[in-house]
Amino acid sequence: MTDTSEYEMDNGNPLWLSARKISLASFINHVKCRDHTAREFYGLIIENNFPENWIKPSDIDSLIPLVNSRQKCNCIVNPKSSIMEKDSAELGGYAIAFIDAFRENRKFEFGLNFCPKTNERKSDELIKWWNEIKPH
């Protein structure tokens, strides 16, 4: 049985997440689109309350292989936003954003809506950076 205290469900898909109650790995799992059909709304409602140091050095090893992924994901939407995304995000876009926040030593924040896309140039830059600094 899955513990649903961290989110509300809608037909097996997470609808509302609390950033303070989930790990980065859990967030990535929840943001992935569960079905591959076209939809009106690609959004996951989440409060913009990610804790300081939410992205751990140990997370980077699992994020780097995702930076080129074009897997369709839900956008994240702040409950205060009146805008609903009609586009989908990409898994690589999330990986890039999380690595950038870690690399810049800043708290991850997304504003009212966040629908990141994979960026090949940025992906290459991050892979090169990680290969230069990662512990061997």
C-alpha positions in Angstrom: 0.0 0.0 0.0 1.4 3.4 -0.9 1.5 6.1 1.7 -0.6 9.0 0.3 0.0 11.4 3.2 2.3 13.4 0.9 -0.2 13.9 -1.9 -3.8 13.8 -3.0 -4.7 11.3 -5.7 -6.9 11.5 -8.8 -7.5 8.2 -10.6 -4.1 6.9 -9.5 -2.2 10.1 -10.4 -0.9 12.5 -7.8 -2.7 15.8 -7.9 -1.3 17.8 -5.0 2.2 17.4 -3.5 3.8 19.0 -0.5 7.5 19.6 -1.3 8.4 19.5 2.4 7.1 15.9 2.7 8.8 14.3 -0.4 12.3 13.5 -1.5 13.6 14.5 -4.9 13.4 10.9 -6.2 9.7 10.8 -5.1 9.0 14.1 -6.8 10.5 12.9 -10.1 8.4 9.7 -9.9 5.2 11.7 -9.2 5.8 14.3 -11.9 6.1 11.7 -14.7 3.0 11.4 -16.9 1.3 8.1 -16.1 -0.6 7.9 -19.4 0.5 8.9 -22.8 -2.8 10.3 -24.1 -3.2 13.9 -25.0 -4.8 15.9 -22.1 -6.3 19.3 -21.5 -4.1 20.0 -18.5 -0.5 18.8 -17.7 -0.2 20.1 -14.2 0.7 18.9 -10.7 -0.2 21.3 -8.0 2.6 21.8 -5.5 3.3 24.5 -2.9 6.5 26.4 -3.7 8.0 25.5 -0.3 11.0 23.3 -1.1 13.3 23.1 1.9 16.9 24.5 1.9 19.3 21.8 0.8 16.5 19.6 -0.6 18.7 18.6 -3.5 21.5 16.4 -2.0 24.9 15.7 -3.5 23.9 12.1 -3.7 20.9 13.1 -6.0 23.2 14.4 -8.7 24.3 11.0 -9.7 20.7 10.0 -10.5 19.8 13.3 -12.1 22.7 13.4 -14.6 21.5 10.4 -16.7 18.1 12.2 -17.0 19.3 15.6 -18.4 18.7 14.5 -22.1 15.4 12.8 -21.4 12.4 14.0 -23.4 10.0 11.9 -21.4 6.7 13.8 -21.0 6.0 15.1 -17.5 3.4 17.2 -15.8 4.2 20.9 -15.2 4.2 22.1 -11.7 1.7 24.7 -10.7 1.6 26.8 -7.6 -1.9 26.7 -5.9 -1.8 30.5 -6.1 -1.6 30.5 -9.9 -4.6 31.2 -12.1 -2.9 29.8 -15.2 -3.2 26.2 -16.1 -0.6 24.7 -18.4 -1.7 23.1 -21.7 1.8 22.0 -22.6 3.8 19.2 -20.9 7.2 19.4 -19.3 10.1 17.1 -20.0 12.0 15.0 -17.5 15.4 16.4 -18.7 14.1 19.9 -18.0 13.5 19.0 -14.4 16.8 17.3 -14.0 18.6 20.4 -15.5 16.7 22.8 -13.1 17.5 20.7 -10.0 21.2 20.4 -10.9 21.4 24.1 -11.6 19.9 24.9 -8.2 22.4 22.5 -6.5 25.3 23.8 -8.6 24.4 27.5 -7.7 23.9 26.5 -4.0 20.4 28.0 -4.0 17.0 26.8 -2.9 14.9 25.4 -5.7 11.9 27.7 -6.5 9.6 27.7 -9.5 7.3 30.7 -9.2 3.7 30.3 -10.2 4.2 27.7 -13.0 7.1 25.6 -14.2 7.1 23.6 -17.4 10.8 22.9 -18.1 12.0 21.5 -21.4 15.2 19.6 -22.1 18.0 21.8 -23.5 20.8 19.9 -25.3 23.4 22.6 -24.8 22.7 22.9 -21.1 22.7 19.1 -20.8 26.1 18.8 -22.3 27.4 21.6 -20.0 26.1 19.8 -16.9 27.4 16.4 -17.9 30.9 17.9 -18.5 30.7 19.8 -15.2 29.8 16.6 -13.3 32.5 14.5 -14.9 35.0 17.1 -13.8 34.0 17.3 -10.2 32.3 14.0 -9.3 34.0 11.9 -6.7 35.8 8.9 -8.4 
